[in-house]
Amino acid sequence: MARNIGSRYTTHQILGRGSAGTVWLGEGPEGPVAVKLLREDLASDQELVGRFVQERTALLGLDHPRVVKVRDLVVDGNDLALVMDLVRGTDLRTRLDRERRLAPEAAVAITADVADALAAAHAAGVVHRDVKPENILLDMEGPLGPGGAHPALLTDFGVAKLIDTPGRTKATRIIGTPDYLAPEIVEGLPPRAAVDIYALATVLYELLAGFTPFGGGHPGAVLRRHVTETVVPLPGIPEELWQLIVQCLAKAPASRLRASELAARLKDVLPLLKGIPPLDVDEPDSDPAAAAAQASEQYEEDAYATGTGSGEPGPRRAAVPLVPGASADSNRDTHTSMRVPAPDELSGGPLGTARAPRSAGAPRPGSARHKAGVVRKRRITLAVAAVVVAGALGAGGYLVASGDEDAPPQDSKQSSQP
């Protein structure tokens, strides 16, 4: 059903949904457009509407071939919408869901495109703050690049900043997606350009491995890993590429590359990756039963992140609805809000400790597989102890019996008296 957005645009059909709003196929004065209509709950927030208007100039001025251009920002009654270029293709998450992991050459080509987009945004003073596969679009009508990769474009610029208004989020809350959050955000520091580099390096790791370096399980556990853990190496890629990933996943923001430097170095590495097949890497806790048991155990701490105390299991990348009382309407959630862990929690306090780097396929400490192994070891230890005790008792009985036989005649006489 057609719907007018402002006086210039008309929407026709839904292209996708997210926790921040719904994306529609629309028509404008210059042809087809994508219209991201924010939720009515958000549109009724006058402070957010004011921020929306303030960001108009910065977002409209962001123009780069690797950025999905924002054409207009519409404030009309209860409608709050971003009008963007229409990209004929799919998002990177959909491709990952289909292929699980990409060949290194294609993964690096896509990452280099996004790094170019971030370099343009950072030069204009815009920080994305929510770089993830869902916000990377693949243009199926564009020319194929290295490794057969379709051109990648970064979208949803400004949405995280618009949502993160002082009246809507408190100092104890974070805006972002847990798997891709830089450590400084977890620690409550303001987001700078380096947070986008960290998130993009996480995306590259995921494209290569099929899973994120610190993801999995309860959101609170994911946040702690970002701050305390070291990334586990990936076998089968050139050392130059691995060092790039490590540098961009550095805990200290100043140690990471700038977007323009990352883009240039990724393009330098591309020739080394030609012909390398997708990596054969074991995903942590890939056993379905073990993964389900781990999720159930970890979600006992549900109140830690959501304050609900429900303890109900959920998906691996758990999402907390952005708007209180709202339910997530698809798996394309744009934002997750959760509490910032206290210092003792981040350092491995009562809620858990950091896991040490481990080899691929080894059970993660604290996981169901790891706990099952610990239980087996304990049972074996108890069984061995029981055998030892039984042996000791048997030996003791033998010594008592032999001692009676060797007793002096005097003792025998005394024991035989009435």
VMD Tcl script that draws the C-alpha trace (Angstrom):
set ca {
  {0.00 0.00 0.00}
  {1.44 3.37 -1.02}
  {2.26 5.88 1.70}
  {3.40 9.48 1.36}
  {6.55 10.53 3.24}
  {6.62 14.30 3.35}
  {5.57 16.01 0.16}
  {8.18 14.50 -2.19}
  {8.36 10.76 -1.53}
  {6.03 7.78 -1.70}
  {6.77 4.32 -0.31}
  {5.48 1.15 -1.95}
  {6.85 -2.00 -0.31}
  {9.03 -3.08 2.62}
  {12.61 -4.03 1.82}
  {13.72 -4.88 5.35}
  {13.15 -4.31 9.05}
  {15.40 -3.47 11.99}
  {15.05 -2.43 15.60}
  {15.50 1.23 14.64}
  {12.97 1.26 11.82}
  {11.76 -0.14 8.52}
  {13.34 0.29 5.08}
  {10.90 0.85 2.22}
  {11.22 0.91 -1.54}
  {10.11 4.41 -2.47}
  {9.80 6.86 -5.31}
  {11.05 10.43 -5.34}
  {11.43 13.28 -7.84}
  {14.64 11.71 -9.18}
  {13.47 8.10 -9.31}
  {13.57 5.05 -7.00}
  {14.94 5.54 -3.47}
  {15.25 3.61 -0.22}
  {13.39 5.23 2.67}
  {14.36 4.30 6.23}
  {11.35 5.19 8.36}
  {12.26 5.32 12.05}
  {9.88 3.83 14.60}
  {7.05 6.01 15.83}
  {8.41 5.66 19.37}
  {11.58 7.39 18.22}
  {9.80 9.96 16.07}
  {7.82 11.12 19.11}
  {11.04 11.96 20.99}
  {11.49 15.70 20.49}
  {15.11 15.60 21.59}
  {15.88 12.98 18.95}
  {14.04 15.02 16.32}
  {16.22 18.01 17.22}
  {19.37 15.91 16.85}
  {18.00 14.61 13.56}
  {17.77 18.15 12.19}
  {21.23 19.09 13.52}
  {22.85 16.15 11.72}
  {21.18 16.96 8.42}
  {24.05 18.96 6.93}
  {26.75 16.45 7.86}
  {24.82 13.46 6.51}
  {23.72 15.12 3.27}
  {27.28 16.26 2.63}
  {28.74 12.75 2.86}
  {29.29 11.81 -0.78}
  {31.52 8.86 -1.77}
  {31.15 5.93 -4.20}
  {31.42 3.47 -1.29}
  {28.83 5.23 0.88}
  {25.08 4.80 0.44}
  {24.26 8.46 0.00}
  {21.63 10.13 2.18}
  {19.53 12.27 -0.16}
  {17.12 13.80 2.32}
  {15.98 13.80 5.94}
  {12.24 14.12 6.38}
  {10.44 15.34 9.52}
  {6.69 15.29 8.88}
  {4.25 14.81 11.76}
  {4.98 11.40 13.22}
  {7.26 10.48 10.31}
  {11.03 10.63 10.76}
  {12.81 9.24 7.71}
  {16.16 9.04 5.94}
  {15.88 8.97 2.15}
  {18.84 7.15 0.61}
  {20.11 5.86 -2.71}
  {18.60 2.51 -3.68}
  {21.23 -0.26 -3.92}
  {20.27 -3.23 -6.08}
  {21.69 -6.14 -4.13}
  {21.84 -7.69 -0.69}
  {23.66 -7.12 2.58}
  {26.85 -8.87 3.66}
  {25.09 -10.75 6.47}
  {22.88 -12.50 3.93}
  {25.93 -13.64 1.99}
  {27.63 -14.84 5.18}
  {24.51 -16.77 6.18}
  {24.63 -18.49 2.79}
  {28.38 -19.14 2.48}
  {29.51 -19.07 6.14}
  {32.94 -17.69 5.19}
  {34.53 -16.08 2.13}
  {37.78 -16.68 0.28}
  {40.46 -14.31 1.67}
  {40.74 -12.34 -1.59}
  {37.02 -11.53 -1.69}
  {36.91 -10.81 2.05}
  {39.78 -8.33 1.83}
  {38.37 -6.65 -1.30}
  {35.04 -6.02 0.48}
  {36.82 -4.76 3.60}
  {38.97 -2.41 1.53}
  {35.82 -0.88 -0.01}
  {34.37 -0.25 3.44}
  {37.67 1.20 4.65}
  {37.51 3.69 1.75}
  {33.99 4.64 2.86}
  {35.15 5.16 6.44}
  {38.11 7.26 5.30}
  {35.72 9.66 3.54}
  {33.36 9.75 6.52}
  {36.12 10.35 9.07}
  {37.57 13.13 6.92}
  {34.13 14.78 7.08}
  {34.00 14.36 10.86}
  {31.40 11.56 10.81}
  {31.86 8.39 12.90}
  {29.64 5.48 11.89}
  {29.63 3.65 15.27}
  {27.81 0.55 14.03}
  {29.93 -1.12 11.34}
  {28.75 -4.72 10.88}
  {27.73 -7.05 8.02}
  {24.08 -5.94 8.22}
  {25.14 -2.37 7.37}
  {27.36 -3.34 4.42}
  {25.47 -3.64 1.11}
  {26.72 -5.52 -1.94}
  {25.87 -3.91 -5.28}
  {24.92 -6.80 -7.55}
  {24.79 -4.51 -10.57}
  {28.35 -3.23 -10.12}
  {31.49 -4.69 -11.72}
  {33.11 -7.64 -9.98}
  {36.31 -6.93 -8.09}
  {39.17 -9.16 -6.82}
  {38.01 -12.63 -5.89}
  {34.69 -12.03 -7.65}
  {33.55 -9.65 -4.92}
  {30.69 -7.27 -5.67}
  {31.29 -3.60 -4.80}
  {30.57 -2.96 -1.10}
  {28.83 0.15 0.21}
  {28.43 1.25 3.82}
  {24.98 2.38 4.93}
  {23.15 3.60 8.07}
  {25.52 6.51 8.70}
  {24.27 8.68 11.53}
  {21.63 6.29 12.89}
  {23.67 5.28 15.95}
  {24.43 8.91 16.77}
  {20.82 9.94 16.29}
  {19.59 7.23 18.63}
  {22.27 7.91 21.24}
  {20.76 11.09 22.68}
  {21.42 12.08 26.32}
  {17.74 11.83 27.16}
  {17.41 8.30 25.78}
  {20.61 6.65 26.96}
  {22.35 7.01 30.29}
  {26.02 6.88 31.19}
  {25.54 3.24 32.22}
  {24.28 2.19 28.77}
  {25.99 1.45 25.48}
  {24.69 1.76 21.94}
  {26.05 -0.75 19.45}
  {26.15 -4.43 18.54}
  {28.10 -6.51 21.12}
  {30.29 -8.54 18.74}
  {31.68 -5.40 17.07}
  {32.07 -2.98 20.01}
  {35.52 -1.51 20.61}
  {36.94 -1.87 24.15}
  {36.86 1.89 24.79}
  {33.09 1.95 24.25}
  {32.68 -0.91 26.72}
  {34.68 1.12 29.22}
  {32.39 4.09 28.75}
  {34.68 6.36 26.70}
  {33.27 8.53 23.89}
  {33.35 6.90 20.43}
  {36.03 8.22 18.08}
  {37.01 7.19 14.55}
  {39.08 4.27 15.92}
  {35.91 2.42 16.99}
  {34.98 2.02 13.31}
  {38.40 0.53 12.54}
  {38.02 -2.01 15.35}
  {34.55 -2.97 14.13}
  {35.72 -3.32 10.52}
  {38.64 -5.55 11.58}
  {36.10 -7.68 13.46}
  {34.03 -7.94 10.28}
  {37.12 -9.00 8.29}
  {37.93 -11.67 10.89}
  {34.36 -12.92 10.62}
  {34.49 -13.03 6.82}
  {37.61 -15.19 7.02}
  {36.75 -17.42 10.00}
  {32.96 -17.61 9.89}
  {32.64 -16.24 13.43}
  {33.67 -13.10 15.29}
  {36.84 -13.12 17.45}
  {35.13 -12.32 20.76}
  {31.48 -13.21 20.11}
  {29.26 -15.99 21.38}
  {27.09 -16.40 24.44}
  {25.81 -13.81 26.86}
  {26.28 -10.16 25.77}
  {27.99 -9.36 29.08}
  {30.57 -12.07 28.44}
  {31.16 -10.72 24.92}
  {31.82 -7.22 26.30}
  {34.35 -8.55 28.81}
  {36.23 -10.44 26.10}
  {36.66 -7.26 24.04}
  {38.46 -5.66 26.98}
  {40.45 -8.58 28.38}
  {41.18 -11.18 25.71}
  {43.71 -11.62 22.92}
  {42.46 -12.51 19.46}
  {43.03 -16.16 18.47}
  {45.23 -16.49 15.33}
  {43.79 -17.65 12.01}
  {45.84 -20.28 10.14}
  {46.27 -20.22 6.39}
  {46.56 -16.48 5.68}
  {49.70 -14.44 4.91}
  {51.45 -12.93 7.92}
  {51.02 -9.44 6.44}
  {47.24 -9.78 6.56}
  {47.24 -11.25 10.06}
  {49.36 -8.39 11.40}
  {46.90 -5.91 9.89}
  {44.03 -7.58 11.72}
  {45.94 -7.69 15.00}
  {46.89 -4.02 14.76}
  {43.34 -2.93 14.04}
  {42.02 -5.04 16.93}
  {44.44 -3.43 19.38}
  {42.89 -2.56 22.74}
  {44.42 0.93 22.64}
  {42.66 3.13 20.03}
  {45.88 5.02 19.22}
  {47.54 1.76 18.14}
  {45.05 1.13 15.34}
  {45.48 2.24 11.74}
  {43.49 5.10 10.29}
  {40.87 4.20 7.71}
  {42.88 5.52 4.76}
  {45.98 3.57 5.92}
  {43.95 0.40 6.36}
  {42.42 0.71 2.88}
  {45.84 1.19 1.26}
  {47.46 -1.73 3.07}
  {44.56 -4.07 2.36}
  {44.91 -3.32 -1.34}
  {48.66 -4.03 -1.09}
  {47.92 -7.45 0.42}
  {45.37 -8.46 -2.25}
  {47.91 -9.95 -4.74}
  {49.13 -12.37 -2.03}
  {45.64 -13.81 -1.60}
  {44.86 -14.83 -5.16}
  {43.68 -18.43 -5.35}
  {43.59 -19.09 -1.58}
  {40.38 -21.02 -0.76}
  {38.15 -20.22 2.22}
  {39.83 -21.13 5.49}
  {39.09 -24.41 7.24}
  {38.59 -23.20 10.80}
  {36.66 -24.93 13.57}
  {34.00 -22.68 15.02}
  {34.02 -22.52 18.84}
  {31.42 -24.80 20.42}
  {30.22 -25.99 17.03}
  {28.48 -29.00 18.63}
  {24.74 -28.10 18.63}
  {23.98 -29.76 21.97}
  {26.97 -28.14 23.63}
  {26.13 -24.77 22.14}
  {22.54 -25.03 23.37}
  {23.70 -26.00 26.85}
  {26.17 -23.12 26.91}
  {23.51 -20.65 25.80}
  {21.16 -21.89 28.52}
  {23.85 -21.55 31.20}
  {25.02 -18.14 30.07}
  {21.52 -16.73 29.84}
  {21.01 -17.40 33.53}
  {22.79 -14.04 33.85}
  {20.13 -12.36 31.69}
  {19.45 -9.72 34.33}
  {23.07 -8.53 34.01}
  {22.52 -7.01 30.57}
  {18.78 -6.52 30.28}
  {17.61 -6.04 33.85}
  {14.74 -8.45 33.19}
  {15.97 -11.40 35.21}
  {14.06 -13.75 32.92}
  {16.96 -16.16 32.43}
  {15.51 -17.35 29.14}
  {17.94 -18.67 26.50}
  {18.35 -16.69 23.32}
  {20.33 -16.52 20.08}
  {24.11 -16.36 19.88}
  {24.05 -12.63 19.11}
  {21.43 -11.66 21.62}
  {19.55 -8.44 20.91}
  {17.86 -6.24 23.48}
  {15.02 -4.21 21.91}
  {16.04 -0.60 21.45}
  {12.63 0.71 22.44}
  {11.37 -0.45 25.88}
  {8.51 -2.89 25.46}
  {9.16 -3.43 21.75}
  {9.96 -6.81 20.26}
  {12.67 -7.33 17.68}
  {10.93 -7.60 14.30}
  {13.76 -9.29 12.41}
  {17.32 -10.52 12.75}
  {18.57 -7.30 11.16}
  {18.74 -5.46 14.48}
  {20.68 -2.23 14.20}
  {21.34 -1.44 17.83}
  {21.58 -3.15 21.19}
  {21.50 -1.30 24.49}
  {23.09 -2.81 27.58}
  {24.78 -1.91 30.85}
  {28.48 -1.06 31.00}
  {30.24 -3.70 33.16}
  {31.94 -2.55 36.36}
  {35.78 -2.55 36.51}
  {35.93 -5.75 38.60}
  {33.69 -7.50 36.09}
  {35.89 -6.45 33.17}
  {39.00 -7.68 34.98}
  {37.51 -11.11 35.56}
  {35.50 -10.53 38.72}
  {32.61 -12.56 40.09}
  {30.77 -12.72 36.76}
  {33.61 -14.46 34.92}
  {37.19 -14.36 33.81}
  {38.90 -13.90 30.47}
  {39.61 -16.97 28.43}
  {43.17 -17.67 27.33}
  {44.02 -18.03 23.64}
  {43.33 -21.56 22.52}
  {43.88 -23.70 19.46}
  {41.12 -24.09 16.89}
  {38.56 -26.71 17.93}
  {39.56 -26.74 21.59}
  {36.66 -26.20 24.01}
  {36.27 -22.70 25.39}
  {36.87 -22.54 29.18}
  {33.51 -22.23 30.85}
  {31.62 -23.69 27.89}
  {29.45 -26.78 28.09}
  {32.10 -28.87 26.34}
  {34.78 -27.67 28.71}
  {32.60 -28.29 31.78}
  {31.75 -31.79 30.55}
  {35.46 -32.52 30.24}
  {36.07 -31.22 33.76}
  {33.27 -33.45 35.11}
  {34.76 -36.48 33.34}
  {38.19 -35.74 34.80}
  {36.70 -35.40 38.28}
  {34.87 -38.74 37.93}
  {38.06 -40.46 36.82}
  {39.96 -38.91 39.73}
  {37.29 -40.05 42.21}
  {37.30 -43.57 40.74}
  {41.08 -43.81 41.04}
  {40.90 -42.50 44.60}
  {38.26 -45.11 45.48}
  {40.46 -47.89 44.12}
  {43.42 -46.59 46.11}
  {41.35 -46.39 49.32}
  {39.94 -49.87 48.77}
  {43.43 -51.20 48.21}
  {44.67 -49.49 51.33}
  {41.85 -51.00 53.40}
  {42.55 -54.45 52.01}
  {46.24 -54.10 52.78}
  {45.38 -52.93 56.30}
  {43.20 -56.02 56.92}
  {46.01 -58.25 55.71}
  {48.47 -56.61 58.10}
  {46.08 -57.05 61.03}
  {45.56 -60.71 60.20}
  {49.28 -61.42 59.79}
  {50.01 -59.54 63.02}
  {47.75 -61.93 65.02}
  {49.52 -64.94 63.57}
  {52.97 -63.61 64.51}
  {51.99 -62.56 68.07}
  {54.09 -63.94 70.96}
  {52.78 -67.05 72.81}
  {52.21 -64.95 75.93}
  {49.62 -62.80 74.12}
  {47.92 -65.96 72.83}
  {47.61 -67.38 76.27}
  {46.17 -64.15 77.65}
  {43.55 -64.00 74.90}
  {42.52 -67.66 75.55}
  {41.90 -67.25 79.28}
  {38.27 -67.22 80.44}
}
mol new
graphics top color blue
foreach p $ca { graphics top sphere $p radius 0.5 }
foreach p [lrange $ca 0 end-1] q [lrange $ca 1 end] { graphics top cylinder $p $q radius 0.2 }
display resetview
